[in-house]
């Protein structure tokens, strides 16, 4: 019985990092847009669910969900997290989010509550 409990505890401890790995804190600078949504400068919690081409990302600021968007994952190595932007008509729009072991290619977002 003790052995089973020990194995279950070990399995539970190993599972926690897997869930924690699906979110990071990401700094968004001034003037960044996600589709038509203007993001305030700040430290956002970025979380994602899914794999490959079927990923949904969520950006939250100070505990409030700001937006969700479809995305796809490309395996890639990066030194530090960053957002790549596309500039059109004076607007800097989010294209990708580069994380340590992947790039998230961001689709058209939906504002929270819509």
C-alpha angles and dihedrals in degrees: 000000000000090000092053091047090049092050091048091050092049091049091050092050091050091050094056096070090051091060093041091053091068095072137052138170112251128186115226116199128216122294099018119149128198102201103307093337116104111215120212116230111265150093109300129192107234115198130173138191127198136027140258113354094348104072130134118201126199127198117201129182122197091347095309120115107236102179148342125212140175114249142168128225124233116187108236138141120239131177095223138000116271143156120236115213139202116213118213129157091352094306124118106213124191113248105164140004113216116207131176097276104013149031119228112209104208123221128197109311130221120217115241112266095027 
